[in-house]
Amino acid sequence: MKRLTILIFSFFFCQIIFCQSLSAKLDSLFKTIYKESEPGAIVAIRYHDEIIFKKGYGLANIDKKTRIESFTNFNIGSLTKQFTAYSILKLADEGKLSLDDKLIKYFPAFNPDIGNKIMIRQLLTHSSGIIDHYGFTNTNIVKHATDKDVLEAIIHVDSTYFVPGEHYRYSNTAYCLLALIIEKLSRMSYHDFIQKNIFEPLGMNHSALLKIGSPIYNAALGYHVDQEKKKIETLDLDQSIFFSTEGDGGIYTSMDDYLKWSDAWQNGNKLKNQILQNARSAHFPVDSVNKLSYGYGWFISEKNKEKIVYHTGSNGGFRAISFFIPSYKYQLVIFSNRDDIDLEELAQKVNDLLHISNKSFTKVEKLVSLIFFKGGGFEVQGMAGC
């Protein structure tokens, strides 16, 4: 018995030493990228429902010297699409809409040649071919664009990029329209619907949507960093007309709050598990060769018979990435308030340190980064008990 006790103690002692070593390596990696006196990031790593690493680096606000903490709120950009998609699926589950509903059902003034062809599920999967609103918005009048401004910009457009349902093209416009559908059916603002149906049930008490004139609790500022000129510039609302749209990228949340959301995704806590699993299933092919698809608010890769679920976000100096391997219950999340750090490359470095093998990130278009995988399968080594 004494010998067994010694062996057990030795095992756990080695595990502790390993975890300390791993944390030190991760800490060193992030400290080389995010300097104490510059905008930075918050990083969290979860493995088998246990947070094995969570730490902030750099400043949330340079002028005030406010440090980034786990409760600092970041704009998460296109990670907002997860919340929009879940809300649409919830309404569908309640029988208030069908994913096969046509656009014109909710927006009767839409050009009928377009509104009668595009379905809600095509908006969800970026397969609608709907024209981007950016070139049709009257920027002489609109200072801070809303989702309604997006609708007004494209409601009379008489063409699409392709026949709806035939191809994939990432669309922020689509998710702004989805937010408006949520408002029409719920008779609530998008903000209030998200608050009532997601933030409150999960205890995401300090998460919010950007509302012009209303301050965000503990919010970081977004920064443009020019490495060559050694210049750091604050990016405020007036510098980006489309920063203020909601359904495609309006949510501010902290790492503490977001981990409650991702815990619900992983374990089905407090939200309907069937909806969550549906959203994180492949629904439309993005790259058939590499077995990359889009679900509802998530990218899905199933190459090498291992399912990967992820999304990136980019908005006004903020960057974000949320990366899952569901079968391992492995998750990496990074929120950053600077625009010069490639989070896909950084995520790759983190995965390498954790011995999550054979992964590489490849950017294929302006608004979205895609993950492709080379080589064999996946393995996570030495992480149990950390």
PEHU-V602781 format. One record per residue. RES is the residue in one small letter. SS is DSSP state (helix for helix, strand for strand, loop for the rest). D_FIRST is the distance of its C-alpha to the first C-alpha in whole Angstrom. Layout:
# PEHU-V602781
res = <RES;RES>
ss = <SS;SS>
d_first = <D_FIRST;D_FIRST>
This chain:
# PEHU-V602781
res = <m;k;r;l;t;i;l;i;f;s;f;f;f;c;q;i;i;f;c;q;s;l;s;a;k;l;d;s;l;f;k;t;i;y;k;e;s;e;p;g;a;i;v;a;i;r;y;h;d;e;i;i;f;k;k;g;y;g;l;a;n;i;d;k;k;t;r;i;e;s;f;t;n;f;n;i;g;s;l;t;k;q;f;t;a;y;s;i;l;k;l;a;d;e;g;k;l;s;l;d;d;k;l;i;k;y;f;p;a;f;n;p;d;i;g;n;k;i;m;i;r;q;l;l;t;h;s;s;g;i;i;d;h;y;g;f;t;n;t;n;i;v;k;h;a;t;d;k;d;v;l;e;a;i;i;h;v;d;s;t;y;f;v;p;g;e;h;y;r;y;s;n;t;a;y;c;l;l;a;l;i;i;e;k;l;s;r;m;s;y;h;d;f;i;q;k;n;i;f;e;p;l;g;m;n;h;s;a;l;l;k;i;g;s;p;i;y;n;a;a;l;g;y;h;v;d;q;e;k;k;k;i;e;t;l;d;l;d;q;s;i;f;f;s;t;e;g;d;g;g;i;y;t;s;m;d;d;y;l;k;w;s;d;a;w;q;n;g;n;k;l;k;n;q;i;l;q;n;a;r;s;a;h;f;p;v;d;s;v;n;k;l;s;y;g;y;g;w;f;i;s;e;k;n;k;e;k;i;v;y;h;t;g;s;n;g;g;f;r;a;i;s;f;f;i;p;s;y;k;y;q;l;v;i;f;s;n;r;d;d;i;d;l;e;e;l;a;q;k;v;n;d;l;l;h;i;s;n;k;s;f;t;k;v;e;k;l;v;s;l;i;f;f;k;g;g;g;f;e;v;q;g;m;a;g;c>
ss = <loop;helix;helix;helix;helix;helix;helix;helix;helix;helix;helix;helix;helix;helix;helix;helix;helix;helix;helix;helix;helix;helix;helix;helix;helix;helix;helix;helix;helix;helix;helix;helix;helix;loop;loop;loop;loop;loop;strand;loop;strand;strand;strand;strand;strand;strand;strand;loop;loop;strand;strand;strand;strand;strand;strand;strand;strand;loop;strand;strand;strand;loop;loop;loop;loop;strand;strand;loop;loop;loop;loop;loop;strand;strand;strand;loop;helix;helix;helix;helix;helix;helix;helix;helix;helix;helix;helix;helix;helix;helix;helix;helix;helix;loop;loop;loop;loop;loop;loop;loop;loop;strand;helix;helix;helix;helix;loop;loop;loop;loop;loop;helix;helix;helix;helix;loop;loop;loop;strand;helix;helix;helix;helix;helix;loop;loop;loop;loop;loop;loop;loop;loop;loop;helix;helix;helix;loop;loop;loop;loop;loop;loop;loop;loop;loop;loop;helix;helix;helix;helix;helix;helix;helix;helix;loop;loop;loop;loop;loop;loop;loop;loop;loop;loop;loop;loop;loop;loop;loop;loop;loop;helix;helix;helix;helix;helix;helix;helix;helix;helix;helix;helix;helix;helix;helix;helix;loop;loop;loop;helix;helix;helix;helix;helix;helix;helix;helix;helix;helix;helix;helix;helix;loop;loop;loop;loop;loop;strand;strand;loop;strand;loop;loop;strand;loop;loop;loop;loop;strand;loop;loop;strand;strand;strand;strand;strand;loop;loop;loop;loop;strand;strand;strand;strand;strand;loop;helix;helix;helix;loop;helix;helix;helix;helix;loop;loop;loop;loop;loop;loop;strand;strand;strand;loop;helix;helix;helix;helix;helix;helix;helix;helix;helix;helix;helix;helix;helix;loop;loop;loop;loop;loop;helix;helix;helix;helix;helix;helix;helix;loop;loop;loop;loop;strand;strand;strand;strand;loop;loop;loop;loop;strand;strand;strand;loop;loop;loop;loop;strand;strand;strand;loop;helix;helix;helix;loop;loop;strand;strand;strand;strand;strand;strand;strand;strand;loop;loop;strand;strand;strand;strand;strand;strand;strand;strand;helix;helix;helix;loop;strand;strand;strand;strand;strand;strand;strand;loop;strand;loop;loop;loop;loop;helix;helix;helix;helix;helix;helix;helix;helix;helix;helix;helix;loop;loop;loop;loop;loop;loop;strand;strand;strand;strand;strand;strand;loop;loop;strand;strand;strand;strand;strand;loop;loop;loop;loop;loop;loop;loop;loop;loop;loop;loop;loop;loop;loop>
d_first = <0;4;5;5;6;9;10;11;12;14;15;17;18;20;21;23;24;26;27;29;30;32;33;35;36;38;39;41;42;44;45;47;49;49;50;50;54;54;54;50;48;45;42;39;36;34;32;30;32;30;33;31;34;37;40;44;46;49;52;53;56;58;61;58;55;53;50;48;45;43;46;49;51;52;55;53;56;55;52;54;55;52;53;56;55;53;56;58;55;55;59;59;56;58;61;63;64;63;62;65;67;70;70;74;73;71;74;77;79;77;79;79;79;75;74;75;73;70;67;64;61;63;63;59;59;61;63;67;69;70;72;70;71;72;75;77;76;78;77;80;79;76;74;70;70;69;68;71;73;71;72;76;76;75;76;80;78;80;77;74;72;72;72;69;66;67;65;63;64;62;63;63;66;65;62;64;66;63;63;66;66;63;65;68;66;64;67;64;64;61;60;60;58;55;55;55;53;50;50;50;48;45;46;47;49;51;51;55;58;61;64;67;67;64;61;58;55;53;55;54;58;58;59;61;60;62;61;64;66;63;64;62;64;63;64;65;66;70;69;68;70;67;64;65;64;62;61;60;58;59;55;54;50;47;44;42;45;45;41;41;44;42;39;42;42;39;38;41;40;44;46;47;44;47;49;47;46;50;50;48;49;52;55;57;57;58;57;57;56;53;52;52;54;54;53;54;53;51;51;49;48;47;47;44;43;41;43;44;45;47;50;51;54;57;59;61;59;56;53;50;48;45;43;41;39;38;36;33;34;35;38;40;43;45;48;51;54;55;57;57;53;52;49;49;49;46;44;44;43;40;39;39;37;34;35;37;39;43;44;48;50;54;56;59;61;62;61;57;55;53;50;50;47;47;45;42;40;38;34;32;29;27;27;25;23;26>
